[in-house]
Amino acid sequence: MVLRSLFLAVLMTSAAGAQWFHVTVPGTPRTPDGKPNLTAPTPRLADGHPDLSGIWSSSRPARGGADKAGENPSYDLNNYLPEGQTIPLNAEGKALYQHRLDTFGVERPTNWCMPHGIPDAMLIPMNYKIVQTPGMTAILYEEFNHYRQIFTDGRSLPKDQNPAWFGYSVGKWDGDTFVVDTVGFNDQTWLDNYGHPHSEGLHATERFTRTDFGHLKIDLTVDDPKYYTKPFTATIQFRMNADTEMIENICENERDQSHYLKVK
């Protein structure tokens, strides 16, 4: 456990992002002292639906307790499940997950400059930005400058899927909640930094709800019979990062792989 903690501490030092842009963003509601008012009402689009746009980062989950050395509860998807529940891995899923723990996460995709997946890309301490247009909502990930497209033009999920890191997403509104269905994943990403697996058969359903100006939550349902005994749902909370902007992030870790492999 000490070695695993040390490995995660080194890894997460490189992942943590520091924002150095400070801009006064027009249209941001403010308190009398000029600070962004994160509890102001939810902004809305011209069609009346909530406006999800903005720069967001995950909040610490209620579960997980105090940090251990190098271990942040935000990185473990278990900590976003309702109290008393755990991720329902089947025998094959448990074996793969345990292998990733035993090898100190050396096969983690981001060690090789490969992307975080869903929902992992939103759990790490890096910003992401939501941009809405009438026919598509885009999610721009600060880490590695990756992006994701969610089509809202009425199309269906494709029957002939081309496996991809972020899958293929379509979205629609259910009242004030934006519901996104995603399929067509490859099996190379992890659900979280701790190594919970998924297969190419993963079906992810995300329900985005902006509760006020500065707070957003996603109820994520994972359905993947290859590794789990049943679907499960995690609730992830996010906070608006107002008066800042995204910064460029480039992965150069491939030069360090010889060091990671010595741990295996």
N, C-alpha and C positions, 0 to 999 in steps of 0.2 A: 504493500500500500504506500510505503514511503517513496519508493521509486516511481510509482504511478503518479503520486502527487507532485513529485519533482518534475516529471515529464510534462504534466498538464500546466504547471506553473510556467515553465519555459515556453511552451506552445502558446499559452494565452497572453504572455507578454507581447508577442508579436502580433496577436490578433486585436488587442485593445486599441481602439481608435481615439485619437485626440483631435477635437475640433478646434481649429484656429481661425476660422472665418467668423466674424461677428458683423452682421448686417441688420439694419432695422427694416424688417419686412413690411411693406405697406399692407394695410388691410387687417393686420393682426390686432385683435381686441386687447386693450391694455388696462391695467389697474391705475389708480391715481398717481402712483409713483413711476409710471411709464414702463413697467415690466409686463411681459405678455400675460394675459389673463387666461390661464389654462382651464378655468371652470366656466368660461363664457359659453353661451349656447352653441350647439353644433351648427356649423355653417352648412348651407344647402345650395344645391345646384339649381339651375333655371327650371328643371323639371320637377323640383321639390324633393328629390332624393338627397340624403346626406352627402356632403362633399368630403371624401376621404383623403384628399390630397394633403401633402405635407411631408415633413421629415420626421421619422419615427424611430424609436429604439425600445427594446424590451425592458419591462420593469422586473425587478426581482420577484420571483414567485413567493407566495406566502409559506409554502412548504420548503423543507430542505435544511432549516436550521442555520447556524453560523457557518461561515466558510471554514473548511479545513485548508491546510497548506496546498495551494494550487487548485483547489476544487471549489467551483462556484456552483451553487444550486441552480443557477440559470441555465447551465449547460445540460442538465439532466431532465428529459421530458417527463419522467415520473413525477417531478415536483409541480407539474401543471395539471395533474389529475385531481379529482375531488379527494378530500381527506379520506384516508382508509383504503383507497384504490391503488393498485399497481399495474404496470403495463403487462397485459396477459400474453406473455411469450409462450409458444408451444415448445416442444422438445428441440426441434431444429433451430428455432429462434434463440433459445437459451444457449445452445452449444455455440452458435456463431457469436452471440453477444459475449459469452465468457471468454472465447478466444480473443476477442478484441481487447478485453480487460487484461487478460494474461500477457498479451504482447504489448501492453502499454500504448495502445492506439497507433502503433507504427504504420498501419495500413490506412490511417485516416486520409481521405481524399485530399484535404487541404495541405497535408504534408508534401504533396506532389503538385501543388498549385492547381488542383482540381476544385470544382465548386462545392460549397455547402449546398444542401438540398432543401426540401420542404419538410418540416418547418425550420430546420437547423440554421438556415441563412438569416432567420429573424431572431434567433435565440442568443447569438453571439453579441458581444458589446460593440457592434458597428451599426451605423445608421442605414436605413433604407428609405426610399422616397416613393410615394404613390402619386402617379400622374393620371388623371382621368380625361378621356375624350369620349365623344358619343358612341363610338364603335369599339373602343378598346380601353382597358385600364392597364397601365404599365407599372411594374414595380422595379425600381432601380436600386441595386444593391451596391453600397459603397465598397464593400470588400471585393477586390478583383475587378471592379467595374462591370459586374454582370447585370443582366436584366431578365425580366419575365413578362410575357404578354398574356393578358386575360381578355379573351374576345367577348364582346357584349353586343354583337350585331345580330344575334339570333341563331347563329350556327350551332350545330350539335357537336358532341365529341366525335372524333374520327374513329371509324371502324378499323381502318388500316393505319396502325400506329407506328411511328418511327421513334423508338426509345430515345429519350433525351434526359439531360440532367435535371431540368425543371418540369419535364412533362409537357402536356398540352392542356390548356385551361380555358374554360368558358364560364361566364358569369351572368347572373341575373339578380334582380332585386326581389326580395321577399319583405314587403313593407319597408322598414328603414334598415334592413340588414342585407348586405351584399353577399350572395351565396356563390361560391366558386367551386366547381368540380374539376378535378385534374386527374388525368390518366396518362399513359404513354411514357412512363418513367423508364430509364435504365436502372440497373440495380447497383450502381457504383456509389451513390451517396448514402449517408447515414441520416437517420431521423434526428439525431442529436450528437453532440460531441462525445458522448459516452459510448456510442456505438450501437444503439438500437437499430436493427437492420430493416430493410424492406426489399421486396422483390420487384420485378418488372410488372407484376400484377397489382401493385399498389393503386388504390383509389382513394384520393384525399379530398375531403370536403371541408372547405373553410367558410365560416360565417363571420364576416367583418361587421362590427357594430361600433360606430363612433358615438360615445356616450356624451361627450361635450367637446369643446374646442380642443382641449389638450389631451384627451384620453381616448384610446381605441382598444377594443378587445377582439380577439379571434378565437372562435370555438372551432377547433380542428378535430375532425373525425378521421381516424386511420382505419382503413379496411384492407387487410392483406392476409388472406388465409394461409399463405405459405409459411409465415412466421408467427402468427398470432391466433389464439384460440377463438377470438371474437373481436369485432370492431371496438375501438375505445376512443374517447373524446378528451382532449386536453384544452384548457382555457388559458390563453396567453394574453397578458395585459401589456399595453404599449403606452409610451408617453411622447407627446409632441416635443421635438427639439426646435423651438422657435428661435428666430433671429440668428440663424446660422445657415450654412450651406454645405453641400456634399464636398468631400475632398477626394482627390485622385488616390487610388490605392492599387499598387502593383505587387504581384507575388513574385518573389525571387528565391523562394525556399528550395528550389530544385538543387541549388549548389550545396545544400546541407544534407542531402539524403544519405550520404555515406555515414554520417553521424547517427541518424535515426535508425539505420539498419543495424548498427552495432547493439542497439537496445533489444532487438528482436531475439 
